[in-house]
Amino acid sequence: MSVKEQLEQAKANFIAKVPAEAQVEIFRHIKEQLQSGIVFGLN
C-alpha cells in the first residue's frame, strides 16, 4: 500500500470515527497552519 493510499485510509477512518464538531475544529486548525506558512517553515 502506498503512502498516499495509507493517508487516504487514515483520513476515511478519522472521518468515520471522530464527531463532526471535532472534525470542523481540527480541519480549521490545519487550514490556518497551511495559510500561515508555518507548515512550510516560512515563519
HTML snippet that shows the backbone in 3Dmol.js (N, CA, C, O; Angstrom):
<script src="https://3Dmol.org/build/3Dmol-min.js"></script>
<div id="view" style="width:600px;height:400px;position:relative"></div>
<script>
const pdb = `
ATOM      1  N   MET A   1       0.850  -1.176   0.000  1.00  0.00           N
ATOM      2  CA  MET A   1       0.000   0.000   0.000  1.00  0.00           C
ATOM      3  C   MET A   1       0.897   1.240   0.000  1.00  0.00           C
ATOM      4  O   MET A   1       1.822   1.346   0.805  1.00  0.00           O
ATOM      5  N   SER A   2       0.619   2.162  -0.897  1.00  0.00           N
ATOM      6  CA  SER A   2       1.436   3.376  -0.993  1.00  0.00           C
ATOM      7  C   SER A   2       1.123   4.332   0.160  1.00  0.00           C
ATOM      8  O   SER A   2       0.113   4.183   0.848  1.00  0.00           O
ATOM      9  N   VAL A   3       1.985   5.293   0.355  1.00  0.00           N
ATOM     10  CA  VAL A   3       1.788   6.289   1.405  1.00  0.00           C
ATOM     11  C   VAL A   3       0.497   7.061   1.142  1.00  0.00           C
ATOM     12  O   VAL A   3      -0.270   7.333   2.066  1.00  0.00           O
ATOM     13  N   LYS A   4       0.263   7.410  -0.119  1.00  0.00           N
ATOM     14  CA  LYS A   4      -0.957   8.147  -0.455  1.00  0.00           C
ATOM     15  C   LYS A   4      -2.194   7.333  -0.091  1.00  0.00           C
ATOM     16  O   LYS A   4      -3.154   7.879   0.453  1.00  0.00           O
ATOM     17  N   GLU A   5      -2.183   6.052  -0.379  1.00  0.00           N
ATOM     18  CA  GLU A   5      -3.313   5.185  -0.036  1.00  0.00           C
ATOM     19  C   GLU A   5      -3.476   5.081   1.484  1.00  0.00           C
ATOM     20  O   GLU A   5      -4.598   5.079   1.991  1.00  0.00           O
ATOM     21  N   GLN A   6      -2.370   4.996   2.196  1.00  0.00           N
ATOM     22  CA  GLN A   6      -2.422   4.922   3.654  1.00  0.00           C
ATOM     23  C   GLN A   6      -3.021   6.199   4.242  1.00  0.00           C
ATOM     24  O   GLN A   6      -3.830   6.143   5.168  1.00  0.00           O
ATOM     25  N   LEU A   7      -2.618   7.348   3.699  1.00  0.00           N
ATOM     26  CA  LEU A   7      -3.163   8.622   4.175  1.00  0.00           C
ATOM     27  C   LEU A   7      -4.653   8.734   3.875  1.00  0.00           C
ATOM     28  O   LEU A   7      -5.419   9.213   4.711  1.00  0.00           O
ATOM     29  N   GLU A   8      -5.067   8.299   2.696  1.00  0.00           N
ATOM     30  CA  GLU A   8      -6.480   8.325   2.343  1.00  0.00           C
ATOM     31  C   GLU A   8      -7.286   7.427   3.273  1.00  0.00           C
ATOM     32  O   GLU A   8      -8.388   7.789   3.688  1.00  0.00           O
ATOM     33  N   GLN A   9      -6.742   6.260   3.600  1.00  0.00           N
ATOM     34  CA  GLN A   9      -7.425   5.337   4.506  1.00  0.00           C
ATOM     35  C   GLN A   9      -7.497   5.932   5.917  1.00  0.00           C
ATOM     36  O   GLN A   9      -8.531   5.837   6.579  1.00  0.00           O
ATOM     37  N   ALA A  10      -6.415   6.538   6.369  1.00  0.00           N
ATOM     38  CA  ALA A  10      -6.395   7.156   7.696  1.00  0.00           C
ATOM     39  C   ALA A  10      -7.413   8.290   7.778  1.00  0.00           C
ATOM     40  O   ALA A  10      -8.102   8.434   8.788  1.00  0.00           O
ATOM     41  N   LYS A  11      -7.510   9.096   6.718  1.00  0.00           N
ATOM     42  CA  LYS A  11      -8.489  10.191   6.699  1.00  0.00           C
ATOM     43  C   LYS A  11      -9.909   9.636   6.726  1.00  0.00           C
ATOM     44  O   LYS A  11     -10.764  10.162   7.439  1.00  0.00           O
ATOM     45  N   ALA A  12     -10.168   8.583   5.959  1.00  0.00           N
ATOM     46  CA  ALA A  12     -11.503   7.971   5.945  1.00  0.00           C
ATOM     47  C   ALA A  12     -11.853   7.425   7.327  1.00  0.00           C
ATOM     48  O   ALA A  12     -12.983   7.585   7.789  1.00  0.00           O
ATOM     49  N   ASN A  13     -10.888   6.778   7.990  1.00  0.00           N
ATOM     50  CA  ASN A  13     -11.119   6.257   9.347  1.00  0.00           C
ATOM     51  C   ASN A  13     -11.384   7.394  10.324  1.00  0.00           C
ATOM     52  O   ASN A  13     -12.264   7.291  11.179  1.00  0.00           O
ATOM     53  N   PHE A  14     -10.624   8.476  10.200  1.00  0.00           N
ATOM     54  CA  PHE A  14     -10.803   9.647  11.057  1.00  0.00           C
ATOM     55  C   PHE A  14     -12.210  10.203  10.889  1.00  0.00           C
ATOM     56  O   PHE A  14     -12.894  10.467  11.877  1.00  0.00           O
ATOM     57  N   ILE A  15     -12.643  10.381   9.655  1.00  0.00           N
ATOM     58  CA  ILE A  15     -13.966  10.933   9.383  1.00  0.00           C
ATOM     59  C   ILE A  15     -15.065  10.014   9.912  1.00  0.00           C
ATOM     60  O   ILE A  15     -16.096  10.484  10.393  1.00  0.00           O
ATOM     61  N   ALA A  16     -14.843   8.712   9.820  1.00  0.00           N
ATOM     62  CA  ALA A  16     -15.846   7.750  10.285  1.00  0.00           C
ATOM     63  C   ALA A  16     -15.952   7.708  11.812  1.00  0.00           C
ATOM     64  O   ALA A  16     -17.024   7.426  12.347  1.00  0.00           O
ATOM     65  N   LYS A  17     -14.849   7.986  12.517  1.00  0.00           N
ATOM     66  CA  LYS A  17     -14.819   7.786  13.968  1.00  0.00           C
ATOM     67  C   LYS A  17     -14.923   9.052  14.804  1.00  0.00           C
ATOM     68  O   LYS A  17     -15.381   9.002  15.945  1.00  0.00           O
ATOM     69  N   VAL A  18     -14.506  10.181  14.253  1.00  0.00           N
ATOM     70  CA  VAL A  18     -14.438  11.421  15.033  1.00  0.00           C
ATOM     71  C   VAL A  18     -15.726  12.223  14.831  1.00  0.00           C
ATOM     72  O   VAL A  18     -16.190  12.368  13.700  1.00  0.00           O
ATOM     73  N   PRO A  19     -16.304  12.740  15.909  1.00  0.00           N
ATOM     74  CA  PRO A  19     -17.526  13.542  15.791  1.00  0.00           C
ATOM     75  C   PRO A  19     -17.326  14.749  14.867  1.00  0.00           C
ATOM     76  O   PRO A  19     -16.236  15.315  14.787  1.00  0.00           O
ATOM     77  N   ALA A  20     -18.387  15.121  14.183  1.00  0.00           N
ATOM     78  CA  ALA A  20     -18.324  16.212  13.202  1.00  0.00           C
ATOM     79  C   ALA A  20     -17.801  17.511  13.817  1.00  0.00           C
ATOM     80  O   ALA A  20     -17.044  18.237  13.172  1.00  0.00           O
ATOM     81  N   GLU A  21     -18.196  17.811  15.060  1.00  0.00           N
ATOM     82  CA  GLU A  21     -17.759  19.064  15.694  1.00  0.00           C
ATOM     83  C   GLU A  21     -16.237  19.088  15.852  1.00  0.00           C
ATOM     84  O   GLU A  21     -15.599  20.120  15.645  1.00  0.00           O
ATOM     85  N   ALA A  22     -15.674  17.961  16.215  1.00  0.00           N
ATOM     86  CA  ALA A  22     -14.222  17.884  16.369  1.00  0.00           C
ATOM     87  C   ALA A  22     -13.521  17.975  15.021  1.00  0.00           C
ATOM     88  O   ALA A  22     -12.463  18.595  14.907  1.00  0.00           O
ATOM     89  N   GLN A  23     -14.105  17.361  14.005  1.00  0.00           N
ATOM     90  CA  GLN A  23     -13.531  17.433  12.660  1.00  0.00           C
ATOM     91  C   GLN A  23     -13.449  18.874  12.184  1.00  0.00           C
ATOM     92  O   GLN A  23     -12.439  19.291  11.617  1.00  0.00           O
ATOM     93  N   VAL A  24     -14.510  19.629  12.415  1.00  0.00           N
ATOM     94  CA  VAL A  24     -14.537  21.033  11.989  1.00  0.00           C
ATOM     95  C   VAL A  24     -13.386  21.799  12.630  1.00  0.00           C
ATOM     96  O   VAL A  24     -12.675  22.544  11.954  1.00  0.00           O
ATOM     97  N   GLU A  25     -13.205  21.616  13.932  1.00  0.00           N
ATOM     98  CA  GLU A  25     -12.122  22.314  14.633  1.00  0.00           C
ATOM     99  C   GLU A  25     -10.744  21.881  14.132  1.00  0.00           C
ATOM    100  O   GLU A  25      -9.876  22.724  13.903  1.00  0.00           O
ATOM    101  N   ILE A  26     -10.545  20.606  13.965  1.00  0.00           N
ATOM    102  CA  ILE A  26      -9.241  20.092  13.529  1.00  0.00           C
ATOM    103  C   ILE A  26      -8.915  20.576  12.124  1.00  0.00           C
ATOM    104  O   ILE A  26      -7.803  21.036  11.866  1.00  0.00           O
ATOM    105  N   PHE A  27      -9.891  20.471  11.207  1.00  0.00           N
ATOM    106  CA  PHE A  27      -9.631  20.917   9.835  1.00  0.00           C
ATOM    107  C   PHE A  27      -9.450  22.438   9.766  1.00  0.00           C
ATOM    108  O   PHE A  27      -8.724  22.938   8.906  1.00  0.00           O
ATOM    109  N   ARG A  28     -10.110  23.175  10.673  1.00  0.00           N
ATOM    110  CA  ARG A  28      -9.918  24.628  10.733  1.00  0.00           C
ATOM    111  C   ARG A  28      -8.481  24.938  11.140  1.00  0.00           C
ATOM    112  O   ARG A  28      -7.840  25.814  10.560  1.00  0.00           O
ATOM    113  N   HIS A  29      -7.979  24.216  12.142  1.00  0.00           N
ATOM    114  CA  HIS A  29      -6.593  24.421  12.585  1.00  0.00           C
ATOM    115  C   HIS A  29      -5.597  24.068  11.480  1.00  0.00           C
ATOM    116  O   HIS A  29      -4.604  24.769  11.287  1.00  0.00           O
ATOM    117  N   ILE A  30      -5.861  22.995  10.767  1.00  0.00           N
ATOM    118  CA  ILE A  30      -4.973  22.605   9.659  1.00  0.00           C
ATOM    119  C   ILE A  30      -4.963  23.696   8.593  1.00  0.00           C
ATOM    120  O   ILE A  30      -3.904  24.070   8.088  1.00  0.00           O
ATOM    121  N   LYS A  31      -6.151  24.207   8.252  1.00  0.00           N
ATOM    122  CA  LYS A  31      -6.245  25.264   7.244  1.00  0.00           C
ATOM    123  C   LYS A  31      -5.479  26.512   7.685  1.00  0.00           C
ATOM    124  O   LYS A  31      -4.771  27.125   6.886  1.00  0.00           O
ATOM    125  N   GLU A  32      -5.623  26.887   8.966  1.00  0.00           N
ATOM    126  CA  GLU A  32      -4.896  28.056   9.488  1.00  0.00           C
ATOM    127  C   GLU A  32      -3.388  27.847   9.399  1.00  0.00           C
ATOM    128  O   GLU A  32      -2.654  28.765   9.032  1.00  0.00           O
ATOM    129  N   GLN A  33      -2.927  26.653   9.731  1.00  0.00           N
ATOM    130  CA  GLN A  33      -1.496  26.353   9.657  1.00  0.00           C
ATOM    131  C   GLN A  33      -1.001  26.469   8.215  1.00  0.00           C
ATOM    132  O   GLN A  33       0.047  27.061   7.956  1.00  0.00           O
ATOM    133  N   LEU A  34      -1.761  25.901   7.286  1.00  0.00           N
ATOM    134  CA  LEU A  34      -1.358  25.964   5.874  1.00  0.00           C
ATOM    135  C   LEU A  34      -1.293  27.409   5.384  1.00  0.00           C
ATOM    136  O   LEU A  34      -0.359  27.785   4.676  1.00  0.00           O
ATOM    137  N   GLN A  35      -2.279  28.216   5.759  1.00  0.00           N
ATOM    138  CA  GLN A  35      -2.322  29.605   5.312  1.00  0.00           C
ATOM    139  C   GLN A  35      -1.238  30.456   5.961  1.00  0.00           C
ATOM    140  O   GLN A  35      -0.801  31.448   5.378  1.00  0.00           O
ATOM    141  N   SER A  36      -0.797  30.080   7.163  1.00  0.00           N
ATOM    142  CA  SER A  36       0.205  30.875   7.867  1.00  0.00           C
ATOM    143  C   SER A  36       1.619  30.628   7.342  1.00  0.00           C
ATOM    144  O   SER A  36       2.512  31.451   7.541  1.00  0.00           O
ATOM    145  N   GLY A  37       1.817  29.499   6.678  1.00  0.00           N
ATOM    146  CA  GLY A  37       3.155  29.165   6.209  1.00  0.00           C
ATOM    147  C   GLY A  37       3.992  28.414   7.213  1.00  0.00           C
ATOM    148  O   GLY A  37       5.119  28.025   6.906  1.00  0.00           O
ATOM    149  N   ILE A  38       3.462  28.196   8.422  1.00  0.00           N
ATOM    150  CA  ILE A  38       4.215  27.501   9.471  1.00  0.00           C
ATOM    151  C   ILE A  38       4.619  26.112   9.016  1.00  0.00           C
ATOM    152  O   ILE A  38       5.746  25.682   9.263  1.00  0.00           O
ATOM    153  N   VAL A  39       3.702  25.396   8.347  1.00  0.00           N
ATOM    154  CA  VAL A  39       3.998  24.023   7.951  1.00  0.00           C
ATOM    155  C   VAL A  39       5.117  23.963   6.918  1.00  0.00           C
ATOM    156  O   VAL A  39       5.714  22.907   6.707  1.00  0.00           O
ATOM    157  N   PHE A  40       5.403  25.093   6.275  1.00  0.00           N
ATOM    158  CA  PHE A  40       6.456  25.141   5.269  1.00  0.00           C
ATOM    159  C   PHE A  40       7.725  25.779   5.806  1.00  0.00           C
ATOM    160  O   PHE A  40       8.686  25.986   5.064  1.00  0.00           O
ATOM    161  N   GLY A  41       7.729  26.091   7.100  1.00  0.00           N
ATOM    162  CA  GLY A  41       8.902  26.676   7.736  1.00  0.00           C
ATOM    163  C   GLY A  41       9.143  28.117   7.318  1.00  0.00           C
ATOM    164  O   GLY A  41      10.284  28.579   7.297  1.00  0.00           O
ATOM    165  N   LEU A  42       8.061  28.836   6.983  1.00  0.00           N
ATOM    166  CA  LEU A  42       8.209  30.198   6.494  1.00  0.00           C
ATOM    167  C   LEU A  42       8.135  31.244   7.597  1.00  0.00           C
ATOM    168  O   LEU A  42       8.385  32.421   7.338  1.00  0.00           O
ATOM    169  N   ASN A  43       7.801  30.849   8.812  1.00  0.00           N
ATOM    170  CA  ASN A  43       7.714  31.816   9.913  1.00  0.00           C
ATOM    171  C   ASN A  43       8.893  31.691  10.817  1.00  0.00           C
ATOM    172  O   ASN A  43       8.996  32.423  11.802  1.00  0.00           O
TER     173      ASN A  43
END
`;
const viewer = $3Dmol.createViewer("view");
viewer.addModel(pdb, "pdb");
viewer.setStyle({}, {cartoon: {color: "spectrum"}});
viewer.zoomTo();
viewer.render();
</script>
